[in-house]
């Protein structure tokens, strides 16, 4: 069950990053560097999630 908890944790962090990206995009003149970093972090989490989910199935 520890794997399920880790997947949920990463999923939650992934969703939080998506919200942060959307919030940043709402601002005129948003920070492109910050946006790029948020997207990079989100992609890294997505890759981790996919790897963990591959271990579950």
PyMOL Python script that loads the backbone (N, CA, C, O; Angstrom):
from pymol import cmd

cmd.read_pdbstr("""\
ATOM      1  N   UNK A   1       0.807  -1.204   0.000  1.00  0.00           N
ATOM      2  CA  UNK A   1       0.000   0.000   0.000  1.00  0.00           C
ATOM      3  C   UNK A   1       0.849   1.268   0.000  1.00  0.00           C
ATOM      4  O   UNK A   1       0.357   2.347  -0.331  1.00  0.00           O
ATOM      5  N   UNK A   2       2.095   1.143   0.362  1.00  0.00           N
ATOM      6  CA  UNK A   2       2.971   2.320   0.365  1.00  0.00           C
ATOM      7  C   UNK A   2       3.098   2.886  -1.044  1.00  0.00           C
ATOM      8  O   UNK A   2       3.214   4.098  -1.225  1.00  0.00           O
ATOM      9  N   UNK A   3       3.075   2.014  -2.028  1.00  0.00           N
ATOM     10  CA  UNK A   3       3.166   2.464  -3.420  1.00  0.00           C
ATOM     11  C   UNK A   3       1.936   3.283  -3.796  1.00  0.00           C
ATOM     12  O   UNK A   3       2.055   4.307  -4.469  1.00  0.00           O
ATOM     13  N   UNK A   4       0.771   2.845  -3.372  1.00  0.00           N
ATOM     14  CA  UNK A   4      -0.460   3.597  -3.639  1.00  0.00           C
ATOM     15  C   UNK A   4      -0.408   4.983  -2.994  1.00  0.00           C
ATOM     16  O   UNK A   4      -0.829   5.969  -3.599  1.00  0.00           O
ATOM     17  N   UNK A   5       0.102   5.052  -1.785  1.00  0.00           N
ATOM     18  CA  UNK A   5       0.212   6.339  -1.089  1.00  0.00           C
ATOM     19  C   UNK A   5       1.176   7.257  -1.840  1.00  0.00           C
ATOM     20  O   UNK A   5       0.916   8.452  -1.975  1.00  0.00           O
ATOM     21  N   UNK A   6       2.262   6.713  -2.317  1.00  0.00           N
ATOM     22  CA  UNK A   6       3.243   7.512  -3.078  1.00  0.00           C
ATOM     23  C   UNK A   6       2.619   8.026  -4.372  1.00  0.00           C
ATOM     24  O   UNK A   6       2.836   9.178  -4.750  1.00  0.00           O
ATOM     25  N   UNK A   7       1.853   7.188  -5.046  1.00  0.00           N
ATOM     26  CA  UNK A   7       1.184   7.605  -6.282  1.00  0.00           C
ATOM     27  C   UNK A   7       0.198   8.730  -5.991  1.00  0.00           C
ATOM     28  O   UNK A   7       0.125   9.703  -6.741  1.00  0.00           O
ATOM     29  N   UNK A   8      -0.560   8.601  -4.906  1.00  0.00           N
ATOM     30  CA  UNK A   8      -1.507   9.663  -4.534  1.00  0.00           C
ATOM     31  C   UNK A   8      -0.780  10.965  -4.208  1.00  0.00           C
ATOM     32  O   UNK A   8      -1.219  12.046  -4.602  1.00  0.00           O
ATOM     33  N   UNK A   9       0.331  10.851  -3.488  1.00  0.00           N
ATOM     34  CA  UNK A   9       1.116  12.040  -3.130  1.00  0.00           C
ATOM     35  C   UNK A   9       1.638  12.743  -4.384  1.00  0.00           C
ATOM     36  O   UNK A   9       1.518  13.960  -4.519  1.00  0.00           O
ATOM     37  N   UNK A  10       2.210  11.969  -5.287  1.00  0.00           N
ATOM     38  CA  UNK A  10       2.734  12.562  -6.526  1.00  0.00           C
ATOM     39  C   UNK A  10       1.605  13.151  -7.373  1.00  0.00           C
ATOM     40  O   UNK A  10       1.773  14.201  -7.994  1.00  0.00           O
ATOM     41  N   UNK A  11       0.466  12.479  -7.396  1.00  0.00           N
ATOM     42  CA  UNK A  11      -0.687  12.993  -8.130  1.00  0.00           C
ATOM     43  C   UNK A  11      -1.169  14.317  -7.568  1.00  0.00           C
ATOM     44  O   UNK A  11      -1.550  15.220  -8.313  1.00  0.00           O
ATOM     45  N   UNK A  12      -1.150  14.422  -6.262  1.00  0.00           N
ATOM     46  CA  UNK A  12      -1.551  15.665  -5.604  1.00  0.00           C
ATOM     47  C   UNK A  12      -0.568  16.789  -5.930  1.00  0.00           C
ATOM     48  O   UNK A  12      -0.980  17.909  -6.232  1.00  0.00           O
ATOM     49  N   UNK A  13       0.717  16.494  -5.869  1.00  0.00           N
ATOM     50  CA  UNK A  13       1.725  17.495  -6.208  1.00  0.00           C
ATOM     51  C   UNK A  13       1.625  17.901  -7.673  1.00  0.00           C
ATOM     52  O   UNK A  13       1.815  19.070  -8.010  1.00  0.00           O
ATOM     53  N   UNK A  14       1.326  16.939  -8.543  1.00  0.00           N
ATOM     54  CA  UNK A  14       1.156  17.211  -9.974  1.00  0.00           C
ATOM     55  C   UNK A  14      -0.002  18.174 -10.184  1.00  0.00           C
ATOM     56  O   UNK A  14       0.105  19.120 -10.964  1.00  0.00           O
ATOM     57  N   UNK A  15      -1.108  17.933  -9.487  1.00  0.00           N
ATOM     58  CA  UNK A  15      -2.282  18.808  -9.589  1.00  0.00           C
ATOM     59  C   UNK A  15      -1.974  20.202  -9.050  1.00  0.00           C
ATOM     60  O   UNK A  15      -2.412  21.199  -9.625  1.00  0.00           O
ATOM     61  N   UNK A  16      -1.229  20.278  -7.959  1.00  0.00           N
ATOM     62  CA  UNK A  16      -0.850  21.576  -7.396  1.00  0.00           C
ATOM     63  C   UNK A  16       0.003  22.370  -8.378  1.00  0.00           C
ATOM     64  O   UNK A  16      -0.154  23.584  -8.508  1.00  0.00           O
ATOM     65  N   UNK A  17       0.902  21.679  -9.065  1.00  0.00           N
ATOM     66  CA  UNK A  17       1.725  22.361 -10.063  1.00  0.00           C
ATOM     67  C   UNK A  17       0.866  22.852 -11.225  1.00  0.00           C
ATOM     68  O   UNK A  17       1.089  23.946 -11.742  1.00  0.00           O
ATOM     69  N   UNK A  18      -0.104  22.056 -11.632  1.00  0.00           N
ATOM     70  CA  UNK A  18      -1.014  22.489 -12.704  1.00  0.00           C
ATOM     71  C   UNK A  18      -1.750  23.757 -12.291  1.00  0.00           C
ATOM     72  O   UNK A  18      -1.899  24.679 -13.094  1.00  0.00           O
ATOM     73  N   UNK A  19      -2.208  23.809 -11.050  1.00  0.00           N
ATOM     74  CA  UNK A  19      -2.890  25.003 -10.564  1.00  0.00           C
ATOM     75  C   UNK A  19      -1.955  26.202 -10.536  1.00  0.00           C
ATOM     76  O   UNK A  19      -2.355  27.314 -10.883  1.00  0.00           O
ATOM     77  N   UNK A  20      -0.704  25.980 -10.122  1.00  0.00           N
ATOM     78  CA  UNK A  20       0.276  27.070 -10.086  1.00  0.00           C
ATOM     79  C   UNK A  20       0.568  27.579 -11.498  1.00  0.00           C
ATOM     80  O   UNK A  20       0.733  28.781 -11.703  1.00  0.00           O
ATOM     81  N   UNK A  21       0.631  26.672 -12.466  1.00  0.00           N
ATOM     82  CA  UNK A  21       0.851  27.058 -13.864  1.00  0.00           C
ATOM     83  C   UNK A  21      -0.312  27.897 -14.357  1.00  0.00           C
ATOM     84  O   UNK A  21      -0.107  28.943 -14.972  1.00  0.00           O
ATOM     85  N   UNK A  22      -1.532  27.446 -14.093  1.00  0.00           N
ATOM     86  CA  UNK A  22      -2.713  28.185 -14.543  1.00  0.00           C
ATOM     87  C   UNK A  22      -2.776  29.564 -13.885  1.00  0.00           C
ATOM     88  O   UNK A  22      -3.146  30.548 -14.526  1.00  0.00           O
ATOM     89  N   UNK A  23      -2.418  29.626 -12.619  1.00  0.00           N
ATOM     90  CA  UNK A  23      -2.416  30.911 -11.904  1.00  0.00           C
ATOM     91  C   UNK A  23      -1.385  31.856 -12.524  1.00  0.00           C
ATOM     92  O   UNK A  23      -1.662  33.038 -12.725  1.00  0.00           O
ATOM     93  N   UNK A  24      -0.221  31.339 -12.820  1.00  0.00           N
ATOM     94  CA  UNK A  24       0.827  32.165 -13.428  1.00  0.00           C
ATOM     95  C   UNK A  24       0.385  32.675 -14.801  1.00  0.00           C
ATOM     96  O   UNK A  24       0.664  33.819 -15.162  1.00  0.00           O
ATOM     97  N   UNK A  25      -0.298  31.832 -15.557  1.00  0.00           N
ATOM     98  CA  UNK A  25      -0.753  32.229 -16.892  1.00  0.00           C
ATOM     99  C   UNK A  25      -1.835  33.306 -16.853  1.00  0.00           C
ATOM    100  O   UNK A  25      -2.012  34.045 -17.822  1.00  0.00           O
ATOM    101  N   UNK A  26      -2.552  33.395 -15.745  1.00  0.00           N
ATOM    102  CA  UNK A  26      -3.607  34.407 -15.618  1.00  0.00           C
ATOM    103  C   UNK A  26      -3.040  35.826 -15.516  1.00  0.00           C
ATOM    104  O   UNK A  26      -3.727  36.797 -15.835  1.00  0.00           O
ATOM    105  N   UNK A  27      -1.805  35.940 -15.080  1.00  0.00           N
ATOM    106  CA  UNK A  27      -1.204  37.265 -14.899  1.00  0.00           C
ATOM    107  C   UNK A  27      -0.648  37.788 -16.219  1.00  0.00           C
ATOM    108  O   UNK A  27       0.105  37.094 -16.902  1.00  0.00           O
ATOM    109  N   UNK A  28      -1.020  39.004 -16.571  1.00  0.00           N
ATOM    110  CA  UNK A  28      -0.397  39.595 -17.751  1.00  0.00           C
ATOM    111  C   UNK A  28       1.100  39.786 -17.459  1.00  0.00           C
ATOM    112  O   UNK A  28       1.486  40.168 -16.355  1.00  0.00           O
ATOM    113  N   UNK A  29       1.901  39.522 -18.435  1.00  0.00           N
ATOM    114  CA  UNK A  29       3.340  39.651 -18.232  1.00  0.00           C
ATOM    115  C   UNK A  29       3.896  38.601 -17.290  1.00  0.00           C
ATOM    116  O   UNK A  29       4.797  38.880 -16.499  1.00  0.00           O
ATOM    117  N   UNK A  30       3.353  37.384 -17.373  1.00  0.00           N
ATOM    118  CA  UNK A  30       3.810  36.320 -16.475  1.00  0.00           C
ATOM    119  C   UNK A  30       5.302  36.042 -16.682  1.00  0.00           C
ATOM    120  O   UNK A  30       5.879  36.364 -17.721  1.00  0.00           O
ATOM    121  N   UNK A  31       5.890  35.448 -15.681  1.00  0.00           N
ATOM    122  CA  UNK A  31       7.319  35.137 -15.661  1.00  0.00           C
ATOM    123  C   UNK A  31       7.564  33.852 -16.456  1.00  0.00           C
ATOM    124  O   UNK A  31       7.226  32.758 -16.004  1.00  0.00           O
ATOM    125  N   UNK A  32       8.155  33.996 -17.642  1.00  0.00           N
ATOM    126  CA  UNK A  32       8.388  32.834 -18.501  1.00  0.00           C
ATOM    127  C   UNK A  32       9.344  31.825 -17.873  1.00  0.00           C
ATOM    128  O   UNK A  32       9.189  30.619 -18.064  1.00  0.00           O
ATOM    129  N   UNK A  33      10.321  32.312 -17.132  1.00  0.00           N
ATOM    130  CA  UNK A  33      11.283  31.404 -16.496  1.00  0.00           C
ATOM    131  C   UNK A  33      10.591  30.587 -15.405  1.00  0.00           C
ATOM    132  O   UNK A  33      10.801  29.379 -15.296  1.00  0.00           O
ATOM    133  N   UNK A  34       9.770  31.254 -14.604  1.00  0.00           N
ATOM    134  CA  UNK A  34       9.027  30.554 -13.549  1.00  0.00           C
ATOM    135  C   UNK A  34       8.076  29.536 -14.173  1.00  0.00           C
ATOM    136  O   UNK A  34       7.957  28.410 -13.691  1.00  0.00           O
ATOM    137  N   UNK A  35       7.403  29.938 -15.243  1.00  0.00           N
ATOM    138  CA  UNK A  35       6.463  29.053 -15.928  1.00  0.00           C
ATOM    139  C   UNK A  35       7.184  27.820 -16.479  1.00  0.00           C
ATOM    140  O   UNK A  35       6.693  26.699 -16.351  1.00  0.00           O
ATOM    141  N   UNK A  36       8.333  28.032 -17.084  1.00  0.00           N
ATOM    142  CA  UNK A  36       9.110  26.918 -17.635  1.00  0.00           C
ATOM    143  C   UNK A  36       9.534  25.960 -16.528  1.00  0.00           C
ATOM    144  O   UNK A  36       9.490  24.744 -16.713  1.00  0.00           O
ATOM    145  N   UNK A  37       9.941  26.493 -15.380  1.00  0.00           N
ATOM    146  CA  UNK A  37      10.355  25.654 -14.257  1.00  0.00           C
ATOM    147  C   UNK A  37       9.175  24.854 -13.697  1.00  0.00           C
ATOM    148  O   UNK A  37       9.317  23.672 -13.383  1.00  0.00           O
ATOM    149  N   UNK A  38       8.021  25.494 -13.573  1.00  0.00           N
ATOM    150  CA  UNK A  38       6.830  24.781 -13.097  1.00  0.00           C
ATOM    151  C   UNK A  38       6.471  23.642 -14.045  1.00  0.00           C
ATOM    152  O   UNK A  38       6.141  22.542 -13.603  1.00  0.00           O
ATOM    153  N   UNK A  39       6.536  23.902 -15.329  1.00  0.00           N
ATOM    154  CA  UNK A  39       6.215  22.868 -16.322  1.00  0.00           C
ATOM    155  C   UNK A  39       7.233  21.730 -16.283  1.00  0.00           C
ATOM    156  O   UNK A  39       6.873  20.565 -16.449  1.00  0.00           O
ATOM    157  N   UNK A  40       8.506  22.070 -16.062  1.00  0.00           N
ATOM    158  CA  UNK A  40       9.536  21.041 -15.966  1.00  0.00           C
ATOM    159  C   UNK A  40       9.281  20.136 -14.755  1.00  0.00           C
ATOM    160  O   UNK A  40       9.400  18.914 -14.842  1.00  0.00           O
ATOM    161  N   UNK A  41       8.931  20.756 -13.635  1.00  0.00           N
ATOM    162  CA  UNK A  41       8.637  19.981 -12.421  1.00  0.00           C
ATOM    163  C   UNK A  41       7.420  19.086 -12.632  1.00  0.00           C
ATOM    164  O   UNK A  41       7.404  17.933 -12.201  1.00  0.00           O
ATOM    165  N   UNK A  42       6.401  19.627 -13.299  1.00  0.00           N
ATOM    166  CA  UNK A  42       5.183  18.860 -13.552  1.00  0.00           C
ATOM    167  C   UNK A  42       5.484  17.655 -14.440  1.00  0.00           C
ATOM    168  O   UNK A  42       4.980  16.558 -14.198  1.00  0.00           O
ATOM    169  N   UNK A  43       6.303  17.862 -15.462  1.00  0.00           N
ATOM    170  CA  UNK A  43       6.666  16.759 -16.349  1.00  0.00           C
ATOM    171  C   UNK A  43       7.453  15.692 -15.604  1.00  0.00           C
ATOM    172  O   UNK A  43       7.242  14.498 -15.821  1.00  0.00           O
ATOM    173  N   UNK A  44       8.353  16.111 -14.734  1.00  0.00           N
ATOM    174  CA  UNK A  44       9.135  15.158 -13.946  1.00  0.00           C
ATOM    175  C   UNK A  44       8.216  14.311 -13.069  1.00  0.00           C
ATOM    176  O   UNK A  44       8.395  13.097 -12.967  1.00  0.00           O
ATOM    177  N   UNK A  45       7.236  14.951 -12.439  1.00  0.00           N
ATOM    178  CA  UNK A  45       6.281  14.207 -11.619  1.00  0.00           C
ATOM    179  C   UNK A  45       5.464  13.242 -12.465  1.00  0.00           C
ATOM    180  O   UNK A  45       5.205  12.111 -12.053  1.00  0.00           O
ATOM    181  N   UNK A  46       5.059  13.691 -13.648  1.00  0.00           N
ATOM    182  CA  UNK A  46       4.286  12.824 -14.539  1.00  0.00           C
ATOM    183  C   UNK A  46       5.091  11.577 -14.907  1.00  0.00           C
ATOM    184  O   UNK A  46       4.555  10.469 -14.932  1.00  0.00           O
ATOM    185  N   UNK A  47       6.365  11.764 -15.188  1.00  0.00           N
ATOM    186  CA  UNK A  47       7.216  10.626 -15.528  1.00  0.00           C
ATOM    187  C   UNK A  47       7.355   9.669 -14.344  1.00  0.00           C
ATOM    188  O   UNK A  47       7.341   8.451 -14.521  1.00  0.00           O
ATOM    189  N   UNK A  48       7.488  10.222 -13.140  1.00  0.00           N
ATOM    190  CA  UNK A  48       7.573   9.383 -11.945  1.00  0.00           C
ATOM    191  C   UNK A  48       6.278   8.609 -11.734  1.00  0.00           C
ATOM    192  O   UNK A  48       6.300   7.424 -11.400  1.00  0.00           O
ATOM    193  N   UNK A  49       5.148   9.287 -11.930  1.00  0.00           N
ATOM    194  CA  UNK A  49       3.847   8.629 -11.784  1.00  0.00           C
ATOM    195  C   UNK A  49       3.699   7.480 -12.779  1.00  0.00           C
ATOM    196  O   UNK A  49       3.260   6.388 -12.418  1.00  0.00           O
ATOM    197  N   UNK A  50       4.064   7.733 -14.011  1.00  0.00           N
ATOM    198  CA  UNK A  50       3.945   6.691 -15.035  1.00  0.00           C
ATOM    199  C   UNK A  50       4.830   5.493 -14.709  1.00  0.00           C
ATOM    200  O   UNK A  50       4.429   4.347 -14.912  1.00  0.00           O
ATOM    201  N   UNK A  51       6.028   5.757 -14.208  1.00  0.00           N
ATOM    202  CA  UNK A  51       6.934   4.667 -13.839  1.00  0.00           C
ATOM    203  C   UNK A  51       6.346   3.860 -12.681  1.00  0.00           C
ATOM    204  O   UNK A  51       6.388   2.630 -12.702  1.00  0.00           O
ATOM    205  N   UNK A  52       5.804   4.535 -11.684  1.00  0.00           N
ATOM    206  CA  UNK A  52       5.216   3.830 -10.543  1.00  0.00           C
ATOM    207  C   UNK A  52       3.976   3.056 -10.955  1.00  0.00           C
ATOM    208  O   UNK A  52       3.776   1.919 -10.528  1.00  0.00           O
ATOM    209  N   UNK A  53       3.154   3.664 -11.772  1.00  0.00           N
ATOM    210  CA  UNK A  53       1.942   2.969 -12.232  1.00  0.00           C
ATOM    211  C   UNK A  53       2.296   1.750 -13.078  1.00  0.00           C
ATOM    212  O   UNK A  53       1.562   0.762 -13.083  1.00  0.00           O
ATOM    213  N   UNK A  54       3.390   1.814 -13.776  1.00  0.00           N
ATOM    214  CA  UNK A  54       3.860   0.656 -14.543  1.00  0.00           C
ATOM    215  C   UNK A  54       4.232  -0.498 -13.639  1.00  0.00           C
ATOM    216  O   UNK A  54       4.089  -1.659 -14.023  1.00  0.00           O
ATOM    217  N   UNK A  55       4.711  -0.193 -12.436  1.00  0.00           N
ATOM    218  CA  UNK A  55       5.057  -1.216 -11.458  1.00  0.00           C
ATOM    219  C   UNK A  55       3.839  -1.835 -10.814  1.00  0.00           C
ATOM    220  O   UNK A  55       3.902  -2.964 -10.326  1.00  0.00           O
ATOM    221  N   UNK A  56       2.708  -1.102 -10.804  1.00  0.00           N
ATOM    222  CA  UNK A  56       1.492  -1.597 -10.163  1.00  0.00           C
ATOM    223  C   UNK A  56       0.804  -2.610 -11.059  1.00  0.00           C
ATOM    224  O   UNK A  56       0.306  -3.628 -10.578  1.00  0.00           O
ATOM    225  N   UNK A  57       0.772  -2.345 -12.343  1.00  0.00           N
ATOM    226  CA  UNK A  57       0.033  -3.215 -13.276  1.00  0.00           C
ATOM    227  C   UNK A  57       0.821  -4.414 -13.660  1.00  0.00           C
ATOM    228  O   UNK A  57       0.346  -5.243 -14.436  1.00  0.00           O
TER     229      UNK A  57
END
""", "prot")
cmd.dss("prot")
cmd.show_as("cartoon", "prot")
cmd.util.cbc("prot")
cmd.orient("prot")
